[in-house]
Amino acid sequence: MTTTENHDARDVRLEARVPPELKTIAQRTAARRGLSLSSFLCQALWNEIERASEQHRVIALSVADSAAVDAVLADHEAPNEAMRAAVASYRERYGH
């Protein structure tokens, strides 16, 4: 997100009630970063939205991937000779 102090007609107001301590900490942190409180809060909100979106994407992929793995496992054939030899070799080498 690009931080800007210039607002245009498309900007809207978003209000929230917060404990006084939270506002004080947010103001100090914004000042340390050279940002207005509004810019700092917009940046923090944007970052959290991106993080939540990424988590949702990972969960959605995980569900889809697990369904694909389940389908493959459900449609398996008995191990052939090459697979049995590979498993025997693995067990011999790694002791499992």
Long-range contacts (C-beta under 8 A, 24 or more apart in sequence): 1-42, 1-43, 1-46, 1-47, 3-35, 3-39, 3-42, 3-43, 4-39, 5-36, 5-39
